[in-house]
């Protein structure tokens, strides 16, 4: 049984109560209903509610039961380690991407010069990153650049993005 002290939120009876006139009593197991009432404690029935889906609040002298807000779904994992991404690239794709350097000569099979600064920048960003966040717009920009420059076909870029998203999701589960 809970008790409300002068209308406050109900709680168990305290160890000590103060009676009118200043006398105190201890040991709740010996308090009479008359002593509790004289000290300002009113019995209050425990609220009836499902604590897993509802909450009970003491509002203006009465229990108000309301539904809890839904628990938000966890944010999907969008981060992959450098190794996770490398595992999804073929060795020839990775070797081809690493041929790009500002002082390199020659051209890729797609006709993009190996000295292309944009491709070098994209590969350098990846090589320096501790992880790849698929939600980061820069990751999407890199895929777009590698597709635009012919390093990845649009189908292969889509395939890699799907595989990366699946790998990231698997790390969450």
DOTORMI-703779 format. One record per residue: x, y, z of N, C-alpha, C, O in turn. Coordinates in nm, 3 decimals, m for minus. Layout:
% DOTORMI-703779
n_x, n_y, n_z, ca_x, ca_y, ca_z, c_x, c_y, c_z, o_x, o_y, o_z
X, Y, Z, X, Y, Z, X, Y, Z, X, Y, Z
...
//
This chain:
% DOTORMI-703779
n_x, n_y, n_z, ca_x, ca_y, ca_z, c_x, c_y, c_z, o_x, o_y, o_z
0.087, m0.119, 0.000, 0.000, 0.000, 0.000, 0.089, 0.123, 0.000, 0.190, 0.128, 0.071
0.052, 0.220, m0.080, 0.122, 0.348, m0.085, 0.039, 0.452, m0.011, m0.082, 0.438, 0.006
0.107, 0.558, 0.031, 0.040, 0.667, 0.103, 0.082, 0.799, 0.042, 0.198, 0.820, 0.007
m0.015, 0.888, 0.031, 0.012, 1.024, m0.015, 0.019, 1.114, 0.108, m0.073, 1.118, 0.189
0.129, 1.186, 0.120, 0.147, 1.278, 0.233, 0.106, 1.417, 0.188, 0.176, 1.481, 0.111
m0.008, 1.464, 0.237, m0.062, 1.596, 0.202, m0.072, 1.615, 0.051, m0.042, 1.723, 0.000
m0.115, 1.510, m0.022, m0.138, 1.519, m0.166, m0.017, 1.493, m0.252, m0.028, 1.494, m0.375
0.100, 1.469, m0.191, 0.221, 1.443, m0.269, 0.211, 1.306, m0.338, 0.123, 1.226, m0.308
0.303, 1.281, m0.430, 0.307, 1.154, m0.499, 0.314, 1.040, m0.398, 0.398, 1.043, m0.308
0.229, 0.940, m0.412, 0.228, 0.829, m0.317, 0.361, 0.756, m0.311, 0.432, 0.741, m0.411
0.392, 0.710, m0.189, 0.515, 0.636, m0.164, 0.491, 0.546, m0.043, 0.390, 0.562, 0.026
0.580, 0.454, m0.017, 0.564, 0.373, 0.105, 0.571, 0.463, 0.229, 0.629, 0.572, 0.224
0.512, 0.418, 0.338, 0.515, 0.495, 0.462, 0.660, 0.508, 0.507, 0.735, 0.410, 0.505
0.702, 0.629, 0.547, 0.840, 0.645, 0.591, 0.864, 0.578, 0.726, 0.769, 0.539, 0.795
0.990, 0.565, 0.764, 1.024, 0.504, 0.892, 0.975, 0.589, 1.009, 0.938, 0.535, 1.113
0.974, 0.722, 0.991, 0.934, 0.813, 1.100, 0.822, 0.903, 1.052, 0.827, 0.957, 0.942
0.720, 0.919, 1.135, 0.612, 1.015, 1.107, 0.604, 1.112, 1.224, 0.638, 1.079, 1.337
0.557, 1.233, 1.193, 0.540, 1.336, 1.296, 0.390, 1.355, 1.317, 0.318, 1.390, 1.224
0.346, 1.333, 1.439, 0.205, 1.348, 1.474, 0.176, 1.493, 1.511, 0.268, 1.568, 1.543
0.049, 1.534, 1.509, 0.017, 1.669, 1.553, 0.069, 1.688, 1.696, 0.060, 1.597, 1.779
0.122, 1.802, 1.724, 0.180, 1.828, 1.855, 0.330, 1.801, 1.857, 0.395, 1.828, 1.957
0.388, 1.747, 1.747, 0.532, 1.731, 1.738, 0.587, 1.596, 1.779, 0.705, 1.571, 1.759
0.506, 1.510, 1.836, 0.555, 1.379, 1.876, 0.584, 1.297, 1.751, 0.508, 1.302, 1.654
0.695, 1.220, 1.752, 0.729, 1.135, 1.637, 0.712, 0.990, 1.675, 0.722, 0.950, 1.791
0.686, 0.915, 1.573, 0.674, 0.769, 1.588, 0.764, 0.705, 1.485, 0.778, 0.755, 1.373
0.826, 0.595, 1.522, 0.908, 0.518, 1.429, 0.854, 0.375, 1.424, 0.771, 0.337, 1.506
0.902, 0.300, 1.329, 0.860, 0.162, 1.306, 0.723, 0.157, 1.240, 0.621, 0.144, 1.309
0.720, 0.166, 1.108, 0.594, 0.168, 1.034, 0.502, 0.049, 1.064, 0.381, 0.060, 1.047
0.556, m0.062, 1.106, 0.470, m0.178, 1.132, 0.377, m0.155, 1.251, 0.281, m0.229, 1.272
0.406, m0.050, 1.330, 0.321, m0.023, 1.448, 0.229, 0.096, 1.430, 0.151, 0.126, 1.520
0.236, 0.166, 1.316, 0.150, 0.285, 1.296, 0.005, 0.240, 1.280, m0.024, 0.145, 1.207
m0.083, 0.308, 1.347, m0.226, 0.280, 1.328, m0.279, 0.366, 1.214, m0.216, 0.465, 1.176
m0.394, 0.329, 1.161, m0.457, 0.408, 1.054, m0.485, 0.549, 1.104, m0.473, 0.645, 1.027
m0.525, 0.564, 1.232, m0.555, 0.696, 1.288, m0.428, 0.782, 1.297, m0.433, 0.902, 1.270
m0.315, 0.721, 1.336, m0.189, 0.796, 1.346, m0.143, 0.841, 1.207, m0.099, 0.955, 1.189
m0.155, 0.753, 1.111, m0.117, 0.790, 0.974, m0.202, 0.904, 0.924, m0.149, 0.999, 0.865
m0.333, 0.898, 0.945, m0.423, 1.005, 0.900, m0.391, 1.135, 0.973, m0.390, 1.242, 0.911
m0.364, 1.127, 1.104, m0.332, 1.248, 1.180, m0.203, 1.312, 1.132, m0.188, 1.434, 1.137
m0.109, 1.229, 1.084, 0.020, 1.281, 1.033, 0.010, 1.327, 0.888, 0.108, 1.372, 0.831
m0.109, 1.315, 0.828, m0.128, 1.364, 0.691, m0.109, 1.259, 0.583, m0.098, 1.294, 0.466
m0.104, 1.133, 0.619, m0.086, 1.025, 0.522, m0.219, 0.961, 0.488, m0.291, 0.915, 0.576
m0.251, 0.959, 0.358, m0.376, 0.902, 0.309, m0.341, 0.778, 0.226, m0.257, 0.785, 0.137
m0.406, 0.664, 0.254, m0.375, 0.545, 0.174, m0.423, 0.562, 0.030, m0.529, 0.618, 0.003
m0.340, 0.514, m0.061, m0.370, 0.522, m0.205, m0.345, 0.384, m0.264, m0.240, 0.324, m0.242
m0.443, 0.334, m0.338, m0.427, 0.204, m0.404, m0.317, 0.215, m0.509, m0.301, 0.318, m0.575
m0.241, 0.108, m0.523, m0.141, 0.104, m0.630, m0.212, 0.116, m0.764, m0.320, 0.060, m0.782
m0.153, 0.188, m0.859, m0.218, 0.200, m0.990, m0.214, 0.065, m1.062, m0.122, m0.014, m1.043
m0.314, 0.041, m1.143, m0.319, m0.080, m1.224, m0.278, m0.041, m1.366, m0.348, 0.034, m1.434
m0.164, m0.094, m1.409, m0.116, m0.062, m1.544, m0.009, m0.162, m1.583, 0.044, m0.234, m1.498
0.021, m0.167, m1.710, 0.125, m0.256, m1.763, 0.253, m0.175, m1.775, 0.266, m0.091, m1.864
0.348, m0.199, m1.685, 0.470, m0.118, m1.682, 0.555, m0.133, m1.808, 0.642, m0.050, m1.834
0.531, m0.237, m1.887, 0.607, m0.255, m2.011, 0.559, m0.159, m2.120, 0.636, m0.122, m2.209
0.431, m0.121, m2.114, 0.377, m0.037, m2.222, 0.311, 0.091, m2.173, 0.271, 0.176, m2.253
0.300, 0.106, m2.040, 0.231, 0.223, m1.985, 0.311, 0.282, m1.869, 0.402, 0.219, m1.816
0.273, 0.403, m1.832, 0.330, 0.468, m1.716, 0.216, 0.524, m1.632, 0.109, 0.557, m1.683
0.240, 0.533, m1.502, 0.140, 0.589, m1.411, 0.201, 0.714, m1.348, 0.310, 0.709, m1.291
0.130, 0.824, m1.358, 0.174, 0.951, m1.301, 0.069, 0.999, m1.202, m0.051, 0.983, m1.224
0.115, 1.058, m1.094, 0.027, 1.115, m0.993, 0.000, 1.258, m1.034, 0.090, 1.342, m1.034
m0.124, 1.288, m1.071, m0.162, 1.420, m1.119, m0.282, 1.470, m1.039, m0.390, 1.411, m1.043
m0.261, 1.578, m0.968, m0.367, 1.642, m0.891, m0.448, 1.543, m0.806, m0.571, 1.545, m0.806
m0.376, 1.457, m0.734, m0.441, 1.368, m0.639, m0.498, 1.241, m0.697, m0.578, 1.174, m0.630
m0.459, 1.204, m0.819, m0.510, 1.080, m0.877, m0.406, 1.022, m0.971, m0.325, 1.094, m1.029
m0.409, 0.889, m0.985, m0.321, 0.824, m1.082, m0.375, 0.845, m1.223, m0.494, 0.828, m1.247
m0.288, 0.882, m1.313, m0.322, 0.894, m1.455, m0.232, 0.796, m1.530, m0.110, 0.806, m1.525
m0.294, 0.701, m1.597, m0.220, 0.599, m1.672, m0.219, 0.639, m1.819, m0.322, 0.672, m1.877
m0.100, 0.636, m1.878, m0.088, 0.670, m2.020, 0.008, 0.572, m2.087, 0.093, 0.511, m2.021
m0.006, 0.560, m2.217, 0.080, 0.470, m2.293, 0.219, 0.531, m2.307, 0.234, 0.652, m2.321
0.320, 0.445, m2.303, 0.457, 0.489, m2.328, 0.473, 0.515, m2.478, 0.408, 0.449, m2.559
0.557, 0.610, m2.514, 0.581, 0.629, m2.657, 0.650, 0.505, m2.713, 0.720, 0.435, m2.640
0.632, 0.479, m2.841, 0.697, 0.361, m2.899, 0.849, 0.376, m2.892, 0.902, 0.487, m2.904
0.917, 0.266, m2.873, 1.062, 0.266, m2.870, 1.110, 0.280, m3.014, 1.074, 0.200, m3.100
1.192, 0.382, m3.040, 1.237, 0.397, m3.178, 1.325, 0.280, m3.221, 1.400, 0.223, m3.141
1.314, 0.246, m3.347, 1.398, 0.140, m3.401, 1.543, 0.187, m3.398, 1.570, 0.305, m3.418
1.635, 0.097, m3.373, 1.776, 0.139, m3.370, 1.818, 0.189, m3.507, 1.773, 0.140, m3.611
1.904, 0.286, m3.505, 1.957, 0.338, m3.631, 2.037, 0.228, m3.699, 2.116, 0.159, m3.634
2.019, 0.211, m3.828, 2.097, 0.107, m3.895, 2.245, 0.145, m3.896, 2.281, 0.262, m3.906
2.329, 0.045, m3.886, 2.473, 0.069, m3.893, 2.508, 0.101, m4.038, 2.468, 0.029, m4.129
2.581, 0.208, m4.059, 2.622, 0.246, m4.195, 2.774, 0.251, m4.207, 2.827, 0.292, m4.311
2.845, 0.209, m4.101, 2.991, 0.219, m4.103, 3.055, 0.082, m4.125, 3.013, m0.019, m4.069
3.156, 0.084, m4.207, 3.234, m0.035, m4.235, 3.382, m0.003, m4.214, 3.426, 0.109, m4.236
3.454, m0.102, m4.171, 3.599, m0.083, m4.157, 3.662, m0.085, m4.296, 3.601, m0.128, m4.394
3.783, m0.038, m4.301, 3.861, m0.039, m4.424, 3.870, m0.183, m4.476, 3.854, m0.208, m4.596
3.895, m0.278, m4.385, 3.907, m0.419, m4.424, 3.776, m0.475, m4.478, 3.776, m0.556, m4.571
3.663, m0.431, m4.420, 3.533, m0.478, m4.470, 3.514, m0.439, m4.616, 3.465, m0.519, m4.696
3.552, m0.317, m4.649, 3.536, m0.270, m4.788, 3.632, m0.344, m4.880, 3.594, m0.386, m4.989
3.757, m0.359, m4.836, 3.854, m0.430, m4.919, 3.810, m0.572, m4.950, 3.835, m0.624, m5.058
3.743, m0.635, m4.854, 3.697, m0.772, m4.875, 3.591, m0.782, m4.985, 3.571, m0.889, m5.042
3.526, m0.671, m5.014, 3.421, m0.671, m5.117, 3.474, m0.636, m5.255, 3.409, m0.665, m5.356
3.591, m0.574, m5.260, 3.651, m0.540, m5.390, 3.729, m0.661, m5.442, 3.786, m0.738, m5.365
3.732, m0.675, m5.572, 3.816, m0.780, m5.629, 3.961, m0.731, m5.623, 3.985, m0.611, m5.622
4.057, m0.823, m5.620, 4.197, m0.781, m5.619, 4.232, m0.692, m5.738, 4.309, m0.597, m5.725
4.175, m0.722, m5.854, 4.207, m0.640, m5.972, 4.148, m0.500, m5.959, 4.209, m0.403, m6.003
4.028, m0.489, m5.900, 3.970, m0.355, m5.879, 4.058, m0.274, m5.785, 4.087, m0.157, m5.811
4.100, m0.336, m5.676, 4.183, m0.264, m5.578, 4.318, m0.225, m5.639, 4.366, m0.114, m5.618
4.378, m0.316, m5.715, 4.506, m0.285, m5.779, 4.490, m0.171, m5.879, 4.574, m0.082, m5.886
4.383, m0.175, m5.956, 4.359, m0.070, m6.056, 4.340, 0.066, m5.989, 4.395, 0.166, m6.035
4.263, 0.069, m5.880, 4.239, 0.196, m5.811, 4.368, 0.254, m5.754, 4.385, 0.376, m5.749
4.457, 0.168, m5.711, 4.582, 0.215, m5.650, 4.688, 0.254, m5.751, 4.797, 0.297, m5.712
4.660, 0.240, m5.878, 4.756, 0.285, m5.981, 4.746, 0.437, m6.001, 4.834, 0.498, m6.061
4.638, 0.498, m5.952, 4.620, 0.642, m5.972, 4.710, 0.720, m5.877, 4.711, 0.699, m5.756
4.785, 0.812, m5.936, 4.877, 0.898, m5.861, 4.909, 1.018, m5.950, 4.917, 1.004, m6.072
4.927, 1.136, m5.891, 4.952, 1.254, m5.976, 5.074, 1.243, m6.067, 5.080, 1.310, m6.169
5.171, 1.158, m6.030, 5.292, 1.146, m6.115, 5.289, 1.021, m6.202, 5.386, 0.991, m6.271
5.177, 0.946, m6.198, 5.168, 0.823, m6.275, 5.150, 0.854, m6.423, 5.099, 0.959, m6.461
5.194, 0.759, m6.506, 5.173, 0.774, m6.650, 5.082, 0.661, m6.698, 5.063, 0.561, m6.628
5.028, 0.678, m6.815, 4.942, 0.576, m6.873, 4.796, 0.605, m6.843, 4.761, 0.701, m6.774
4.714, 0.518, m6.897, 4.570, 0.534, m6.877, 4.509, 0.401, m6.834, 4.561, 0.293, m6.863
4.396, 0.413, m6.766, 4.324, 0.294, m6.722, 4.253, 0.232, m6.842, 4.244, 0.296, m6.947
4.203, 0.110, m6.829, 4.128, 0.050, m6.940, 4.009, 0.134, m6.984, 3.965, 0.124, m7.099
3.957, 0.218, m6.893, 3.843, 0.303, m6.930, 3.889, 0.430, m7.002, 3.806, 0.508, m7.048
4.021, 0.451, m7.011, 4.073, 0.570, m7.077, 4.104, 0.685, m6.981, 4.150, 0.790, m7.026
4.081, 0.668, m6.854, 4.110, 0.772, m6.756, 4.260, 0.771, m6.727, 4.316, 0.666, m6.696
4.325, 0.887, m6.739, 4.469, 0.891, m6.710, 4.497, 0.851, m6.564, 4.424, 0.890, m6.473
4.602, 0.773, m6.545, 4.639, 0.732, m6.409, 4.683, 0.852, m6.324, 4.695, 0.840, m6.202
4.707, 0.964, m6.387, 4.744, 1.086, m6.313, 4.621, 1.168, m6.274, 4.636, 1.280, m6.226
4.501, 1.116, m6.295, 4.378, 1.190, m6.263, 4.373, 1.222, m6.113, 4.368, 1.133, m6.028
4.375, 1.351, m6.083, 4.381, 1.396, m5.943, 4.254, 1.361, m5.866, 4.260, 1.332, m5.746
4.141, 1.364, m5.933, 4.015, 1.334, m5.862, 4.010, 1.188, m5.817, 3.969, 1.159, m5.704
4.050, 1.097, m5.904, 4.050, 0.956, m5.867, 4.155, 0.932, m5.759, 4.130, 0.859, m5.663
4.272, 0.994, m5.774, 4.376, 0.981, m5.671, 4.322, 1.030, m5.537, 4.343, 0.966, m5.434
4.253, 1.144, m5.539, 4.197, 1.199, m5.414, 4.098, 1.099, m5.354, 4.103, 1.072, m5.234
4.008, 1.045, m5.436, 3.905, 0.952, m5.385, 3.968, 0.829, m5.322, 3.927, 0.787, m5.214
4.068, 0.772, m5.389, 4.134, 0.653, m5.335, 4.214, 0.689, m5.210, 4.220, 0.611, m5.115
4.275, 0.807, m5.209, 4.353, 0.851, m5.092, 4.262, 0.871, m4.971, 4.299, 0.833, m4.860
4.145, 0.930, m4.992, 4.051, 0.948, m4.882, 4.014, 0.812, m4.823, 4.010, 0.795, m4.702
3.988, 0.717, m4.911, 3.953, 0.583, m4.863, 4.070, 0.521, m4.788, 4.051, 0.464, m4.680
4.191, 0.531, m4.843, 4.307, 0.469, m4.779, 4.338, 0.528, m4.642, 4.390, 0.458, m4.554
4.308, 0.654, m4.622, 4.338, 0.721, m4.494, 4.225, 0.705, m4.392, 4.246, 0.728, m4.273
4.108, 0.666, m4.437, 3.993, 0.660, m4.347, 4.000, 0.537, m4.256, 4.039, 0.429, m4.299
3.961, 0.557, m4.129, 3.953, 0.444, m4.036, 3.832, 0.359, m4.069, 3.830, 0.238, m4.045
3.731, 0.422, m4.123, 3.609, 0.351, m4.161, 3.543, 0.426, m4.276, 3.576, 0.540, m4.306
3.449, 0.358, m4.340, 3.369, 0.418, m4.447, 3.226, 0.425, m4.394, 3.169, 0.324, m4.353
3.170, 0.545, m4.397, 3.031, 0.562, m4.353, 2.945, 0.579, m4.477, 2.953, 0.680, m4.547
2.864, 0.479, m4.503, 2.782, 0.480, m4.625, 2.678, 0.592, m4.623, 2.626, 0.630, m4.729
2.647, 0.645, m4.505, 2.551, 0.755, m4.495, 2.617, 0.890, m4.525, 2.548, 0.990, m4.544
2.748, 0.893, m4.530, 2.821, 1.017, m4.557, 2.808, 1.049, m4.706, 2.841, 0.965, m4.790
2.761, 1.169, m4.740, 2.745, 1.204, m4.883, 2.876, 1.192, m4.961, 2.874, 1.171, m5.082
2.989, 1.205, m4.894, 3.117, 1.193, m4.964, 3.138, 1.051, m5.016, 3.201, 1.031, m5.120
3.087, 0.951, m4.942, 3.099, 0.813, m4.989, 3.022, 0.796, m5.120, 3.070, 0.732, m5.214
2.903, 0.854, m5.125, 2.824, 0.846, m5.249, 2.894, 0.921, m5.362, 2.891, 0.878, m5.477
2.956, 1.033, m5.328, 3.028, 1.111, m5.430, 3.145, 1.031, m5.487, 3.172, 1.038, m5.607
3.213, 0.956, m5.401, 3.326, 0.875, m5.450, 3.276, 0.767, m5.545, 3.337, 0.743, m5.649
3.165, 0.702, m5.510, 3.109, 0.602, m5.602, 3.072, 0.668, m5.735, 3.098, 0.613, m5.842
3.011, 0.786, m5.726, 2.975, 0.859, m5.849, 3.096, 0.891, m5.933, 3.094, 0.876, m6.055
3.203, 0.937, m5.867, 3.326, 0.971, m5.939, 3.387, 0.847, m6.004, 3.425, 0.851, m6.121
3.397, 0.738, m5.928, 3.457, 0.617, m5.984, 3.374, 0.563, m6.100, 3.429, 0.503, m6.193
3.244, 0.583, m6.096, 3.158, 0.542, m6.207, 3.176, 0.636, m6.326, 3.187, 0.592, m6.440
3.179, 0.766, m6.296, 3.194, 0.866, m6.402, 3.326, 0.847, m6.477, 3.332, 0.864, m6.598
3.430, 0.812, m6.403, 3.563, 0.797, m6.465, 3.581, 0.659, m6.527, 3.686, 0.631, m6.585
3.480, 0.571, m6.515, 3.488, 0.439, m6.577, 3.568, 0.338, m6.496, 3.597, 0.230, m6.546
3.603, 0.371, m6.374, 3.678, 0.277, m6.291, 3.584, 0.164, m6.245, 3.624, 0.048, m6.238
3.460, 0.200, m6.215, 3.356, 0.103, m6.183, 3.241, 0.121, m6.281, 3.209, 0.234, m6.319
3.181, 0.012, m6.322, 3.061, 0.026, m6.405, 2.946, 0.065, m6.311, 2.953, 0.041, m6.191
2.841, 0.126, m6.366, 2.727, 0.158, m6.280, 2.672, 0.034, m6.209, 2.633, 0.040, m6.092
2.668, m0.079, m6.281, 2.615, m0.202, m6.220, 2.706, m0.248, m6.105, 2.657, m0.290, m6.000
2.838, m0.240, m6.125, 2.931, m0.283, m6.021, 2.926, m0.188, m5.901, 2.936, m0.232, m5.787
2.911, m0.058, m5.926, 2.900, 0.038, m5.817, 2.776, 0.009, m5.733, 2.781, 0.012, m5.610
2.664, m0.020, m5.800, 2.540, m0.054, m5.730, 2.556, m0.183, m5.651, 2.512, m0.194, m5.537
2.621, m0.282, m5.714, 2.645, m0.410, m5.648, 2.731, m0.390, m5.521, 2.701, m0.446, m5.416
2.838, m0.310, m5.534, 2.924, m0.284, m5.418, 2.849, m0.210, m5.307, 2.863, m0.244, m5.190
2.772, m0.111, m5.344, 2.696, m0.035, m5.244, 2.598, m0.126, m5.170, 2.583, m0.116, m5.049
2.531, m0.215, m5.244, 2.438, m0.310, m5.183, 2.511, m0.406, m5.090, 2.465, m0.433, m4.979
2.625, m0.456, m5.135, 2.704, m0.549, m5.052, 2.757, m0.479, m4.928, 2.761, m0.539, m4.820
2.797, m0.353, m4.942, 2.846, m0.277, m4.825, 2.735, m0.252, m4.726, 2.755, m0.264, m4.605
2.616, m0.216, m4.777, 2.503, m0.194, m4.687, 2.466, m0.321, m4.613, 2.434, m0.317, m4.495
2.469, m0.435, m4.683, 2.439, m0.563, m4.619, 2.545, m0.597, m4.514, 2.512, m0.646, m4.406
2.671, m0.572, m4.545, 2.779, m0.601, m4.450, 2.766, m0.512, m4.326, 2.786, m0.557, m4.213
2.732, m0.385, m4.347, 2.715, m0.293, m4.234, 2.597, m0.336, m4.148, 2.604, m0.334, m4.025
2.487, m0.376, m4.212, 2.369, m0.420, m4.138, 2.399, m0.547, m4.059, 2.350, m0.564, m3.947
2.480, m0.634, m4.116, 2.515, m0.759, m4.047, 2.599, m0.730, m3.922, 2.595, m0.807, m3.826
2.674, m0.621, m3.923, 2.755, m0.585, m3.805, 2.666, m0.536, m3.693, 2.706, m0.541, m3.576
2.546, m0.489, m3.724, 2.452, m0.440, m3.623, 2.385, m0.556, m3.553, 2.365, m0.554, m3.432
2.351, m0.659, m3.630, 2.275, m0.773, m3.575, 2.356, m0.858, m3.482, 2.305, m0.956, m3.428
//
